[in-house]
């Protein structure tokens, strides 16, 4: 837990550097332009499709027959799309940052905070693209399967946080280590610190749900994973080589 808090604190310091300000703004602007344009063109049709899909689900039919929910049943598709608008903007911004901005962020943080950490370039641009695509596809599949459960009161606050937490760590962990770690080192850190990576992703998902502050989450999240990953990489390389003590 201390490692997660430390990564979040150091990411906040890095976020205040002038070099990070433009990186913080432009991915969110691009994501907003994309989704506002799509909303203007297809919002009505999307709301009707969502409503039609929900009406095929018996628990939904029962729920909207109850008096309080009956009042909003006709607008439920629109309401659901409004609730999803900010998350999809953030997801798009995270993907843009992962592919386009993380190398500059890693170079900035690595040069300032981890200058003694050798760059062994175990990751590639193609690997970053593949990682982002795999994360998005997996997220979309789990989201589609679990969407009906989001209407269950006890599960609604938990499922989005867990899902977005997994998405955050799945996207950022590779790019945070791609410049400095070897492929073997990246795999080893993911294996050892899977729980910590997930908890860091959950912490960032919680921040992403805070109004206004959530817009800073994509860059802040990338910085937090860079600090967490490079710190773990330094620890890994600092471990004694097995069997070294017995050599003559």
Biotite code that builds the C-alpha atoms (Angstrom):
import biotite.structure as struc

atoms = struc.array([
    struc.Atom([0.000, 0.000, 0.000], chain_id="A", res_id=1, res_name="UNK", atom_name="CA", element="C"),
    struc.Atom([2.890, 2.378, 0.766], chain_id="A", res_id=2, res_name="UNK", atom_name="CA", element="C"),
    struc.Atom([4.186, 1.836, -2.761], chain_id="A", res_id=3, res_name="UNK", atom_name="CA", element="C"),
    struc.Atom([0.812, 2.862, -4.214], chain_id="A", res_id=4, res_name="UNK", atom_name="CA", element="C"),
    struc.Atom([0.567, 5.986, -2.057], chain_id="A", res_id=5, res_name="UNK", atom_name="CA", element="C"),
    struc.Atom([4.151, 6.874, -2.944], chain_id="A", res_id=6, res_name="UNK", atom_name="CA", element="C"),
    struc.Atom([3.441, 6.477, -6.673], chain_id="A", res_id=7, res_name="UNK", atom_name="CA", element="C"),
    struc.Atom([0.333, 8.672, -6.425], chain_id="A", res_id=8, res_name="UNK", atom_name="CA", element="C"),
    struc.Atom([2.207, 11.355, -4.476], chain_id="A", res_id=9, res_name="UNK", atom_name="CA", element="C"),
    struc.Atom([5.164, 11.424, -6.858], chain_id="A", res_id=10, res_name="UNK", atom_name="CA", element="C"),
    struc.Atom([2.811, 11.471, -9.861], chain_id="A", res_id=11, res_name="UNK", atom_name="CA", element="C"),
    struc.Atom([1.150, 14.591, -8.435], chain_id="A", res_id=12, res_name="UNK", atom_name="CA", element="C"),
    struc.Atom([4.528, 16.337, -8.236], chain_id="A", res_id=13, res_name="UNK", atom_name="CA", element="C"),
    struc.Atom([5.341, 15.301, -11.811], chain_id="A", res_id=14, res_name="UNK", atom_name="CA", element="C"),
    struc.Atom([1.922, 16.506, -12.986], chain_id="A", res_id=15, res_name="UNK", atom_name="CA", element="C"),
    struc.Atom([2.728, 20.069, -11.881], chain_id="A", res_id=16, res_name="UNK", atom_name="CA", element="C"),
    struc.Atom([5.701, 20.335, -14.249], chain_id="A", res_id=17, res_name="UNK", atom_name="CA", element="C"),
    struc.Atom([5.010, 22.652, -17.240], chain_id="A", res_id=18, res_name="UNK", atom_name="CA", element="C"),
    struc.Atom([5.941, 19.885, -19.697], chain_id="A", res_id=19, res_name="UNK", atom_name="CA", element="C"),
    struc.Atom([2.994, 17.833, -18.462], chain_id="A", res_id=20, res_name="UNK", atom_name="CA", element="C"),
    struc.Atom([0.378, 20.587, -18.871], chain_id="A", res_id=21, res_name="UNK", atom_name="CA", element="C"),
    struc.Atom([-0.030, 20.208, -22.633], chain_id="A", res_id=22, res_name="UNK", atom_name="CA", element="C"),
    struc.Atom([0.011, 16.415, -22.352], chain_id="A", res_id=23, res_name="UNK", atom_name="CA", element="C"),
    struc.Atom([-2.725, 16.770, -19.763], chain_id="A", res_id=24, res_name="UNK", atom_name="CA", element="C"),
    struc.Atom([-4.964, 18.863, -22.028], chain_id="A", res_id=25, res_name="UNK", atom_name="CA", element="C"),
    struc.Atom([-4.783, 17.716, -25.633], chain_id="A", res_id=26, res_name="UNK", atom_name="CA", element="C"),
    struc.Atom([-5.782, 14.028, -25.274], chain_id="A", res_id=27, res_name="UNK", atom_name="CA", element="C"),
    struc.Atom([-8.921, 15.027, -23.370], chain_id="A", res_id=28, res_name="UNK", atom_name="CA", element="C"),
    struc.Atom([-9.748, 17.667, -26.001], chain_id="A", res_id=29, res_name="UNK", atom_name="CA", element="C"),
    struc.Atom([-9.346, 15.133, -28.813], chain_id="A", res_id=30, res_name="UNK", atom_name="CA", element="C"),
    struc.Atom([-11.480, 12.568, -26.949], chain_id="A", res_id=31, res_name="UNK", atom_name="CA", element="C"),
    struc.Atom([-14.184, 15.192, -26.303], chain_id="A", res_id=32, res_name="UNK", atom_name="CA", element="C"),
    struc.Atom([-14.247, 16.248, -29.966], chain_id="A", res_id=33, res_name="UNK", atom_name="CA", element="C"),
    struc.Atom([-14.588, 12.623, -31.099], chain_id="A", res_id=34, res_name="UNK", atom_name="CA", element="C"),
    struc.Atom([-17.431, 11.748, -28.737], chain_id="A", res_id=35, res_name="UNK", atom_name="CA", element="C"),
    struc.Atom([-19.296, 15.052, -28.998], chain_id="A", res_id=36, res_name="UNK", atom_name="CA", element="C"),
    struc.Atom([-19.278, 14.635, -32.788], chain_id="A", res_id=37, res_name="UNK", atom_name="CA", element="C"),
    struc.Atom([-20.575, 11.064, -32.506], chain_id="A", res_id=38, res_name="UNK", atom_name="CA", element="C"),
    struc.Atom([-23.200, 12.183, -29.986], chain_id="A", res_id=39, res_name="UNK", atom_name="CA", element="C"),
    struc.Atom([-24.478, 14.916, -32.307], chain_id="A", res_id=40, res_name="UNK", atom_name="CA", element="C"),
    struc.Atom([-24.731, 12.463, -35.194], chain_id="A", res_id=41, res_name="UNK", atom_name="CA", element="C"),
    struc.Atom([-26.042, 9.315, -33.492], chain_id="A", res_id=42, res_name="UNK", atom_name="CA", element="C"),
    struc.Atom([-27.316, 10.080, -29.966], chain_id="A", res_id=43, res_name="UNK", atom_name="CA", element="C"),
    struc.Atom([-31.011, 9.486, -30.712], chain_id="A", res_id=44, res_name="UNK", atom_name="CA", element="C"),
    struc.Atom([-30.400, 6.213, -32.522], chain_id="A", res_id=45, res_name="UNK", atom_name="CA", element="C"),
    struc.Atom([-28.039, 5.011, -29.797], chain_id="A", res_id=46, res_name="UNK", atom_name="CA", element="C"),
    struc.Atom([-30.573, 5.805, -27.057], chain_id="A", res_id=47, res_name="UNK", atom_name="CA", element="C"),
    struc.Atom([-33.288, 3.880, -28.911], chain_id="A", res_id=48, res_name="UNK", atom_name="CA", element="C"),
    struc.Atom([-30.981, 0.889, -29.379], chain_id="A", res_id=49, res_name="UNK", atom_name="CA", element="C"),
    struc.Atom([-30.042, 0.857, -25.681], chain_id="A", res_id=50, res_name="UNK", atom_name="CA", element="C"),
    struc.Atom([-33.707, 1.052, -24.674], chain_id="A", res_id=51, res_name="UNK", atom_name="CA", element="C"),
    struc.Atom([-34.604, -1.795, -27.031], chain_id="A", res_id=52, res_name="UNK", atom_name="CA", element="C"),
    struc.Atom([-31.847, -3.989, -25.590], chain_id="A", res_id=53, res_name="UNK", atom_name="CA", element="C"),
    struc.Atom([-32.919, -3.250, -22.019], chain_id="A", res_id=54, res_name="UNK", atom_name="CA", element="C"),
    struc.Atom([-36.548, -4.132, -22.751], chain_id="A", res_id=55, res_name="UNK", atom_name="CA", element="C"),
    struc.Atom([-35.406, -7.634, -23.717], chain_id="A", res_id=56, res_name="UNK", atom_name="CA", element="C"),
    struc.Atom([-34.113, -8.159, -20.174], chain_id="A", res_id=57, res_name="UNK", atom_name="CA", element="C"),
    struc.Atom([-36.922, -9.380, -17.819], chain_id="A", res_id=58, res_name="UNK", atom_name="CA", element="C"),
    struc.Atom([-35.500, -7.817, -14.623], chain_id="A", res_id=59, res_name="UNK", atom_name="CA", element="C"),
    struc.Atom([-35.484, -4.437, -16.366], chain_id="A", res_id=60, res_name="UNK", atom_name="CA", element="C"),
    struc.Atom([-39.111, -4.878, -17.406], chain_id="A", res_id=61, res_name="UNK", atom_name="CA", element="C"),
    struc.Atom([-40.007, -5.645, -13.816], chain_id="A", res_id=62, res_name="UNK", atom_name="CA", element="C"),
    struc.Atom([-37.941, -2.726, -12.470], chain_id="A", res_id=63, res_name="UNK", atom_name="CA", element="C"),
    struc.Atom([-39.561, -0.100, -14.692], chain_id="A", res_id=64, res_name="UNK", atom_name="CA", element="C"),
    struc.Atom([-43.002, -1.360, -13.669], chain_id="A", res_id=65, res_name="UNK", atom_name="CA", element="C"),
    struc.Atom([-42.279, -0.040, -10.164], chain_id="A", res_id=66, res_name="UNK", atom_name="CA", element="C"),
    struc.Atom([-43.666, 3.471, -9.684], chain_id="A", res_id=67, res_name="UNK", atom_name="CA", element="C"),
    struc.Atom([-40.467, 5.533, -9.148], chain_id="A", res_id=68, res_name="UNK", atom_name="CA", element="C"),
    struc.Atom([-38.641, 3.964, -12.088], chain_id="A", res_id=69, res_name="UNK", atom_name="CA", element="C"),
    struc.Atom([-41.715, 4.028, -14.336], chain_id="A", res_id=70, res_name="UNK", atom_name="CA", element="C"),
    struc.Atom([-41.395, 7.816, -14.434], chain_id="A", res_id=71, res_name="UNK", atom_name="CA", element="C"),
    struc.Atom([-37.959, 7.661, -16.094], chain_id="A", res_id=72, res_name="UNK", atom_name="CA", element="C"),
    struc.Atom([-38.425, 4.499, -18.172], chain_id="A", res_id=73, res_name="UNK", atom_name="CA", element="C"),
    struc.Atom([-39.023, 6.416, -21.401], chain_id="A", res_id=74, res_name="UNK", atom_name="CA", element="C"),
    struc.Atom([-35.813, 8.384, -20.901], chain_id="A", res_id=75, res_name="UNK", atom_name="CA", element="C"),
    struc.Atom([-33.673, 5.594, -19.493], chain_id="A", res_id=76, res_name="UNK", atom_name="CA", element="C"),
    struc.Atom([-31.676, 5.090, -22.699], chain_id="A", res_id=77, res_name="UNK", atom_name="CA", element="C"),
    struc.Atom([-30.759, 8.786, -22.751], chain_id="A", res_id=78, res_name="UNK", atom_name="CA", element="C"),
    struc.Atom([-29.906, 8.761, -19.038], chain_id="A", res_id=79, res_name="UNK", atom_name="CA", element="C"),
    struc.Atom([-27.676, 5.715, -19.411], chain_id="A", res_id=80, res_name="UNK", atom_name="CA", element="C"),
    struc.Atom([-25.815, 7.296, -22.331], chain_id="A", res_id=81, res_name="UNK", atom_name="CA", element="C"),
    struc.Atom([-25.283, 10.461, -20.307], chain_id="A", res_id=82, res_name="UNK", atom_name="CA", element="C"),
    struc.Atom([-23.835, 8.395, -17.449], chain_id="A", res_id=83, res_name="UNK", atom_name="CA", element="C"),
    struc.Atom([-21.522, 6.626, -19.896], chain_id="A", res_id=84, res_name="UNK", atom_name="CA", element="C"),
    struc.Atom([-20.366, 9.773, -21.722], chain_id="A", res_id=85, res_name="UNK", atom_name="CA", element="C"),
    struc.Atom([-17.641, 10.841, -19.274], chain_id="A", res_id=86, res_name="UNK", atom_name="CA", element="C"),
    struc.Atom([-16.245, 7.289, -18.845], chain_id="A", res_id=87, res_name="UNK", atom_name="CA", element="C"),
    struc.Atom([-15.931, 6.751, -22.604], chain_id="A", res_id=88, res_name="UNK", atom_name="CA", element="C"),
    struc.Atom([-14.201, 10.120, -22.970], chain_id="A", res_id=89, res_name="UNK", atom_name="CA", element="C"),
    struc.Atom([-11.726, 9.110, -20.250], chain_id="A", res_id=90, res_name="UNK", atom_name="CA", element="C"),
    struc.Atom([-11.202, 5.662, -21.803], chain_id="A", res_id=91, res_name="UNK", atom_name="CA", element="C"),
    struc.Atom([-10.447, 7.285, -25.163], chain_id="A", res_id=92, res_name="UNK", atom_name="CA", element="C"),
    struc.Atom([-8.062, 9.772, -23.534], chain_id="A", res_id=93, res_name="UNK", atom_name="CA", element="C"),
    struc.Atom([-6.299, 6.923, -21.700], chain_id="A", res_id=94, res_name="UNK", atom_name="CA", element="C"),
    struc.Atom([-5.802, 5.040, -24.984], chain_id="A", res_id=95, res_name="UNK", atom_name="CA", element="C"),
    struc.Atom([-4.497, 8.171, -26.735], chain_id="A", res_id=96, res_name="UNK", atom_name="CA", element="C"),
    struc.Atom([-2.058, 8.856, -23.895], chain_id="A", res_id=97, res_name="UNK", atom_name="CA", element="C"),
    struc.Atom([-0.958, 5.220, -23.808], chain_id="A", res_id=98, res_name="UNK", atom_name="CA", element="C"),
    struc.Atom([0.000, 5.189, -27.477], chain_id="A", res_id=99, res_name="UNK", atom_name="CA", element="C"),
    struc.Atom([1.002, 8.800, -28.166], chain_id="A", res_id=100, res_name="UNK", atom_name="CA", element="C"),
    struc.Atom([2.121, 10.455, -24.919], chain_id="A", res_id=101, res_name="UNK", atom_name="CA", element="C"),
    struc.Atom([3.594, 7.792, -22.647], chain_id="A", res_id=102, res_name="UNK", atom_name="CA", element="C"),
    struc.Atom([7.049, 7.767, -24.313], chain_id="A", res_id=103, res_name="UNK", atom_name="CA", element="C"),
    struc.Atom([7.473, 11.511, -23.597], chain_id="A", res_id=104, res_name="UNK", atom_name="CA", element="C"),
    struc.Atom([6.145, 11.058, -20.068], chain_id="A", res_id=105, res_name="UNK", atom_name="CA", element="C"),
    struc.Atom([8.473, 8.127, -19.406], chain_id="A", res_id=106, res_name="UNK", atom_name="CA", element="C"),
    struc.Atom([11.439, 10.109, -20.755], chain_id="A", res_id=107, res_name="UNK", atom_name="CA", element="C"),
    struc.Atom([10.542, 13.054, -18.507], chain_id="A", res_id=108, res_name="UNK", atom_name="CA", element="C"),
    struc.Atom([10.016, 11.032, -15.322], chain_id="A", res_id=109, res_name="UNK", atom_name="CA", element="C"),
    struc.Atom([12.897, 8.648, -15.979], chain_id="A", res_id=110, res_name="UNK", atom_name="CA", element="C"),
    struc.Atom([15.356, 11.445, -16.640], chain_id="A", res_id=111, res_name="UNK", atom_name="CA", element="C"),
    struc.Atom([14.361, 13.486, -13.583], chain_id="A", res_id=112, res_name="UNK", atom_name="CA", element="C"),
    struc.Atom([13.543, 10.853, -10.969], chain_id="A", res_id=113, res_name="UNK", atom_name="CA", element="C"),
    struc.Atom([15.340, 7.670, -12.066], chain_id="A", res_id=114, res_name="UNK", atom_name="CA", element="C"),
    struc.Atom([18.479, 8.854, -13.914], chain_id="A", res_id=115, res_name="UNK", atom_name="CA", element="C"),
    struc.Atom([20.512, 5.822, -12.858], chain_id="A", res_id=116, res_name="UNK", atom_name="CA", element="C"),
    struc.Atom([18.020, 3.297, -14.245], chain_id="A", res_id=117, res_name="UNK", atom_name="CA", element="C"),
    struc.Atom([19.363, 1.837, -17.490], chain_id="A", res_id=118, res_name="UNK", atom_name="CA", element="C"),
    struc.Atom([17.064, 1.869, -20.521], chain_id="A", res_id=119, res_name="UNK", atom_name="CA", element="C"),
    struc.Atom([16.962, -1.598, -22.006], chain_id="A", res_id=120, res_name="UNK", atom_name="CA", element="C"),
    struc.Atom([14.035, -0.956, -24.394], chain_id="A", res_id=121, res_name="UNK", atom_name="CA", element="C"),
    struc.Atom([12.174, -4.234, -23.988], chain_id="A", res_id=122, res_name="UNK", atom_name="CA", element="C"),
    struc.Atom([8.928, -2.773, -25.323], chain_id="A", res_id=123, res_name="UNK", atom_name="CA", element="C"),
    struc.Atom([8.009, -1.629, -28.815], chain_id="A", res_id=124, res_name="UNK", atom_name="CA", element="C"),
    struc.Atom([5.497, 0.718, -30.419], chain_id="A", res_id=125, res_name="UNK", atom_name="CA", element="C"),
    struc.Atom([3.769, -2.293, -31.958], chain_id="A", res_id=126, res_name="UNK", atom_name="CA", element="C"),
    struc.Atom([3.629, -3.869, -28.517], chain_id="A", res_id=127, res_name="UNK", atom_name="CA", element="C"),
    struc.Atom([2.050, -0.717, -27.116], chain_id="A", res_id=128, res_name="UNK", atom_name="CA", element="C"),
    struc.Atom([-0.604, -0.709, -29.851], chain_id="A", res_id=129, res_name="UNK", atom_name="CA", element="C"),
    struc.Atom([-1.340, -4.387, -29.295], chain_id="A", res_id=130, res_name="UNK", atom_name="CA", element="C"),
    struc.Atom([-1.551, -3.919, -25.534], chain_id="A", res_id=131, res_name="UNK", atom_name="CA", element="C"),
    struc.Atom([-3.986, -1.001, -25.886], chain_id="A", res_id=132, res_name="UNK", atom_name="CA", element="C"),
    struc.Atom([-6.136, -2.918, -28.383], chain_id="A", res_id=133, res_name="UNK", atom_name="CA", element="C"),
    struc.Atom([-6.224, -6.046, -26.213], chain_id="A", res_id=134, res_name="UNK", atom_name="CA", element="C"),
    struc.Atom([-7.169, -3.973, -23.157], chain_id="A", res_id=135, res_name="UNK", atom_name="CA", element="C"),
    struc.Atom([-9.979, -2.242, -25.055], chain_id="A", res_id=136, res_name="UNK", atom_name="CA", element="C"),
    struc.Atom([-11.409, -5.480, -26.485], chain_id="A", res_id=137, res_name="UNK", atom_name="CA", element="C"),
    struc.Atom([-11.333, -7.236, -23.131], chain_id="A", res_id=138, res_name="UNK", atom_name="CA", element="C"),
    struc.Atom([-12.876, -4.213, -21.416], chain_id="A", res_id=139, res_name="UNK", atom_name="CA", element="C"),
    struc.Atom([-15.670, -4.045, -24.017], chain_id="A", res_id=140, res_name="UNK", atom_name="CA", element="C"),
    struc.Atom([-16.462, -7.748, -23.646], chain_id="A", res_id=141, res_name="UNK", atom_name="CA", element="C"),
    struc.Atom([-16.618, -7.656, -19.850], chain_id="A", res_id=142, res_name="UNK", atom_name="CA", element="C"),
    struc.Atom([-18.576, -4.402, -19.952], chain_id="A", res_id=143, res_name="UNK", atom_name="CA", element="C"),
    struc.Atom([-21.169, -5.885, -22.319], chain_id="A", res_id=144, res_name="UNK", atom_name="CA", element="C"),
    struc.Atom([-21.562, -9.046, -20.241], chain_id="A", res_id=145, res_name="UNK", atom_name="CA", element="C"),
    struc.Atom([-21.794, -7.213, -16.915], chain_id="A", res_id=146, res_name="UNK", atom_name="CA", element="C"),
    struc.Atom([-23.945, -4.253, -18.032], chain_id="A", res_id=147, res_name="UNK", atom_name="CA", element="C"),
    struc.Atom([-27.266, -5.701, -16.748], chain_id="A", res_id=148, res_name="UNK", atom_name="CA", element="C"),
    struc.Atom([-25.683, -6.091, -13.304], chain_id="A", res_id=149, res_name="UNK", atom_name="CA", element="C"),
    struc.Atom([-25.020, -2.339, -13.216], chain_id="A", res_id=150, res_name="UNK", atom_name="CA", element="C"),
    struc.Atom([-28.741, -1.894, -12.526], chain_id="A", res_id=151, res_name="UNK", atom_name="CA", element="C"),
    struc.Atom([-28.427, -3.840, -9.264], chain_id="A", res_id=152, res_name="UNK", atom_name="CA", element="C"),
    struc.Atom([-28.092, -1.231, -6.475], chain_id="A", res_id=153, res_name="UNK", atom_name="CA", element="C"),
    struc.Atom([-25.410, -3.053, -4.465], chain_id="A", res_id=154, res_name="UNK", atom_name="CA", element="C"),
    struc.Atom([-23.298, -3.854, -7.525], chain_id="A", res_id=155, res_name="UNK", atom_name="CA", element="C"),
    struc.Atom([-23.581, -0.572, -9.423], chain_id="A", res_id=156, res_name="UNK", atom_name="CA", element="C"),
    struc.Atom([-20.951, 1.388, -7.450], chain_id="A", res_id=157, res_name="UNK", atom_name="CA", element="C"),
    struc.Atom([-18.544, -1.565, -7.314], chain_id="A", res_id=158, res_name="UNK", atom_name="CA", element="C"),
    struc.Atom([-18.546, -2.958, -10.858], chain_id="A", res_id=159, res_name="UNK", atom_name="CA", element="C"),
    struc.Atom([-17.528, 0.252, -12.677], chain_id="A", res_id=160, res_name="UNK", atom_name="CA", element="C"),
    struc.Atom([-14.655, 0.863, -10.260], chain_id="A", res_id=161, res_name="UNK", atom_name="CA", element="C"),
    struc.Atom([-13.374, -2.709, -10.582], chain_id="A", res_id=162, res_name="UNK", atom_name="CA", element="C"),
    struc.Atom([-13.753, -2.723, -14.359], chain_id="A", res_id=163, res_name="UNK", atom_name="CA", element="C"),
    struc.Atom([-12.090, 0.648, -14.908], chain_id="A", res_id=164, res_name="UNK", atom_name="CA", element="C"),
    struc.Atom([-9.398, -0.265, -12.367], chain_id="A", res_id=165, res_name="UNK", atom_name="CA", element="C"),
    struc.Atom([-8.492, -3.340, -14.397], chain_id="A", res_id=166, res_name="UNK", atom_name="CA", element="C"),
    struc.Atom([-8.561, -1.328, -17.619], chain_id="A", res_id=167, res_name="UNK", atom_name="CA", element="C"),
    struc.Atom([-6.212, 1.336, -16.209], chain_id="A", res_id=168, res_name="UNK", atom_name="CA", element="C"),
    struc.Atom([-3.564, -1.121, -15.091], chain_id="A", res_id=169, res_name="UNK", atom_name="CA", element="C"),
    struc.Atom([-3.903, -3.248, -18.224], chain_id="A", res_id=170, res_name="UNK", atom_name="CA", element="C"),
    struc.Atom([-3.242, -0.232, -20.461], chain_id="A", res_id=171, res_name="UNK", atom_name="CA", element="C"),
    struc.Atom([-0.566, 1.611, -18.490], chain_id="A", res_id=172, res_name="UNK", atom_name="CA", element="C"),
    struc.Atom([1.643, -1.135, -17.063], chain_id="A", res_id=173, res_name="UNK", atom_name="CA", element="C"),
    struc.Atom([3.283, -2.053, -20.370], chain_id="A", res_id=174, res_name="UNK", atom_name="CA", element="C"),
    struc.Atom([4.002, 1.504, -21.516], chain_id="A", res_id=175, res_name="UNK", atom_name="CA", element="C"),
    struc.Atom([5.344, 2.498, -18.099], chain_id="A", res_id=176, res_name="UNK", atom_name="CA", element="C"),
    struc.Atom([8.090, -0.131, -18.372], chain_id="A", res_id=177, res_name="UNK", atom_name="CA", element="C"),
    struc.Atom([8.601, -0.460, -22.132], chain_id="A", res_id=178, res_name="UNK", atom_name="CA", element="C"),
    struc.Atom([11.516, 1.978, -22.372], chain_id="A", res_id=179, res_name="UNK", atom_name="CA", element="C"),
    struc.Atom([13.511, 0.817, -19.346], chain_id="A", res_id=180, res_name="UNK", atom_name="CA", element="C"),
    struc.Atom([12.701, -2.849, -18.813], chain_id="A", res_id=181, res_name="UNK", atom_name="CA", element="C"),
    struc.Atom([13.488, -5.921, -20.851], chain_id="A", res_id=182, res_name="UNK", atom_name="CA", element="C"),
    struc.Atom([10.614, -8.141, -21.922], chain_id="A", res_id=183, res_name="UNK", atom_name="CA", element="C"),
    struc.Atom([11.549, -10.577, -19.149], chain_id="A", res_id=184, res_name="UNK", atom_name="CA", element="C"),
    struc.Atom([11.666, -7.823, -16.533], chain_id="A", res_id=185, res_name="UNK", atom_name="CA", element="C"),
    struc.Atom([8.287, -6.438, -17.601], chain_id="A", res_id=186, res_name="UNK", atom_name="CA", element="C"),
    struc.Atom([6.703, -9.890, -17.338], chain_id="A", res_id=187, res_name="UNK", atom_name="CA", element="C"),
    struc.Atom([8.315, -10.501, -13.943], chain_id="A", res_id=188, res_name="UNK", atom_name="CA", element="C"),
    struc.Atom([7.098, -7.191, -12.485], chain_id="A", res_id=189, res_name="UNK", atom_name="CA", element="C"),
    struc.Atom([3.570, -7.851, -13.724], chain_id="A", res_id=190, res_name="UNK", atom_name="CA", element="C"),
    struc.Atom([3.690, -11.339, -12.188], chain_id="A", res_id=191, res_name="UNK", atom_name="CA", element="C"),
    struc.Atom([5.006, -10.168, -8.826], chain_id="A", res_id=192, res_name="UNK", atom_name="CA", element="C"),
    struc.Atom([2.964, -7.005, -8.446], chain_id="A", res_id=193, res_name="UNK", atom_name="CA", element="C"),
    struc.Atom([-0.318, -7.897, -10.136], chain_id="A", res_id=194, res_name="UNK", atom_name="CA", element="C"),
    struc.Atom([-2.281, -7.014, -6.994], chain_id="A", res_id=195, res_name="UNK", atom_name="CA", element="C"),
    struc.Atom([-0.506, -3.691, -6.512], chain_id="A", res_id=196, res_name="UNK", atom_name="CA", element="C"),
    struc.Atom([-1.002, -2.753, -10.155], chain_id="A", res_id=197, res_name="UNK", atom_name="CA", element="C"),
    struc.Atom([-4.701, -3.529, -9.865], chain_id="A", res_id=198, res_name="UNK", atom_name="CA", element="C"),
    struc.Atom([-5.106, -1.509, -6.646], chain_id="A", res_id=199, res_name="UNK", atom_name="CA", element="C"),
    struc.Atom([-3.352, 1.444, -8.267], chain_id="A", res_id=200, res_name="UNK", atom_name="CA", element="C"),
    struc.Atom([-5.745, 1.146, -11.199], chain_id="A", res_id=201, res_name="UNK", atom_name="CA", element="C"),
    struc.Atom([-8.705, 1.102, -8.793], chain_id="A", res_id=202, res_name="UNK", atom_name="CA", element="C"),
    struc.Atom([-7.410, 4.209, -6.987], chain_id="A", res_id=203, res_name="UNK", atom_name="CA", element="C"),
    struc.Atom([-7.209, 6.017, -10.318], chain_id="A", res_id=204, res_name="UNK", atom_name="CA", element="C"),
    struc.Atom([-10.685, 4.791, -11.276], chain_id="A", res_id=205, res_name="UNK", atom_name="CA", element="C"),
    struc.Atom([-12.021, 6.391, -8.095], chain_id="A", res_id=206, res_name="UNK", atom_name="CA", element="C"),
    struc.Atom([-10.296, 9.661, -9.007], chain_id="A", res_id=207, res_name="UNK", atom_name="CA", element="C"),
    struc.Atom([-11.749, 9.401, -12.500], chain_id="A", res_id=208, res_name="UNK", atom_name="CA", element="C"),
    struc.Atom([-15.262, 9.471, -11.043], chain_id="A", res_id=209, res_name="UNK", atom_name="CA", element="C"),
    struc.Atom([-14.676, 12.777, -9.226], chain_id="A", res_id=210, res_name="UNK", atom_name="CA", element="C"),
    struc.Atom([-16.190, 15.682, -11.210], chain_id="A", res_id=211, res_name="UNK", atom_name="CA", element="C"),
    struc.Atom([-13.595, 17.933, -12.887], chain_id="A", res_id=212, res_name="UNK", atom_name="CA", element="C"),
    struc.Atom([-10.677, 16.113, -11.225], chain_id="A", res_id=213, res_name="UNK", atom_name="CA", element="C"),
    struc.Atom([-11.534, 13.078, -13.342], chain_id="A", res_id=214, res_name="UNK", atom_name="CA", element="C"),
    struc.Atom([-10.440, 14.948, -16.476], chain_id="A", res_id=215, res_name="UNK", atom_name="CA", element="C"),
    struc.Atom([-6.865, 14.987, -15.144], chain_id="A", res_id=216, res_name="UNK", atom_name="CA", element="C"),
    struc.Atom([-6.886, 11.246, -14.454], chain_id="A", res_id=217, res_name="UNK", atom_name="CA", element="C"),
    struc.Atom([-5.504, 9.960, -17.796], chain_id="A", res_id=218, res_name="UNK", atom_name="CA", element="C"),
    struc.Atom([-2.186, 11.833, -17.552], chain_id="A", res_id=219, res_name="UNK", atom_name="CA", element="C"),
    struc.Atom([-2.033, 11.541, -13.770], chain_id="A", res_id=220, res_name="UNK", atom_name="CA", element="C"),
    struc.Atom([-2.682, 7.814, -14.107], chain_id="A", res_id=221, res_name="UNK", atom_name="CA", element="C"),
    struc.Atom([0.082, 7.399, -16.647], chain_id="A", res_id=222, res_name="UNK", atom_name="CA", element="C"),
    struc.Atom([2.521, 9.220, -14.374], chain_id="A", res_id=223, res_name="UNK", atom_name="CA", element="C"),
    struc.Atom([1.476, 7.137, -11.363], chain_id="A", res_id=224, res_name="UNK", atom_name="CA", element="C"),
    struc.Atom([2.103, 3.887, -13.245], chain_id="A", res_id=225, res_name="UNK", atom_name="CA", element="C"),
    struc.Atom([5.453, 5.170, -14.498], chain_id="A", res_id=226, res_name="UNK", atom_name="CA", element="C"),
    struc.Atom([6.590, 5.913, -10.945], chain_id="A", res_id=227, res_name="UNK", atom_name="CA", element="C"),
    struc.Atom([5.211, 2.624, -9.636], chain_id="A", res_id=228, res_name="UNK", atom_name="CA", element="C"),
    struc.Atom([6.730, 0.591, -12.458], chain_id="A", res_id=229, res_name="UNK", atom_name="CA", element="C"),
    struc.Atom([10.173, 2.199, -12.481], chain_id="A", res_id=230, res_name="UNK", atom_name="CA", element="C"),
    struc.Atom([10.433, 1.959, -8.701], chain_id="A", res_id=231, res_name="UNK", atom_name="CA", element="C"),
    struc.Atom([9.638, -1.765, -8.881], chain_id="A", res_id=232, res_name="UNK", atom_name="CA", element="C"),
    struc.Atom([12.121, -2.172, -11.738], chain_id="A", res_id=233, res_name="UNK", atom_name="CA", element="C"),
    struc.Atom([14.856, -0.553, -9.662], chain_id="A", res_id=234, res_name="UNK", atom_name="CA", element="C"),
    struc.Atom([14.077, -2.917, -6.797], chain_id="A", res_id=235, res_name="UNK", atom_name="CA", element="C"),
    struc.Atom([14.179, -5.916, -9.130], chain_id="A", res_id=236, res_name="UNK", atom_name="CA", element="C"),
    struc.Atom([17.578, -4.963, -10.505], chain_id="A", res_id=237, res_name="UNK", atom_name="CA", element="C"),
    struc.Atom([18.859, -4.300, -7.004], chain_id="A", res_id=238, res_name="UNK", atom_name="CA", element="C"),
    struc.Atom([18.186, -7.846, -5.852], chain_id="A", res_id=239, res_name="UNK", atom_name="CA", element="C"),
    struc.Atom([21.253, -10.047, -5.355], chain_id="A", res_id=240, res_name="UNK", atom_name="CA", element="C"),
    struc.Atom([21.889, -12.523, -8.121], chain_id="A", res_id=241, res_name="UNK", atom_name="CA", element="C"),
    struc.Atom([20.914, -15.996, -6.975], chain_id="A", res_id=242, res_name="UNK", atom_name="CA", element="C"),
    struc.Atom([23.942, -18.068, -6.191], chain_id="A", res_id=243, res_name="UNK", atom_name="CA", element="C"),
    struc.Atom([26.335, -15.099, -6.228], chain_id="A", res_id=244, res_name="UNK", atom_name="CA", element="C"),
    struc.Atom([27.162, -15.510, -2.538], chain_id="A", res_id=245, res_name="UNK", atom_name="CA", element="C"),
    struc.Atom([28.363, -19.066, -3.063], chain_id="A", res_id=246, res_name="UNK", atom_name="CA", element="C"),
    struc.Atom([30.760, -18.271, -5.895], chain_id="A", res_id=247, res_name="UNK", atom_name="CA", element="C"),
    struc.Atom([34.449, -18.466, -5.177], chain_id="A", res_id=248, res_name="UNK", atom_name="CA", element="C"),
])
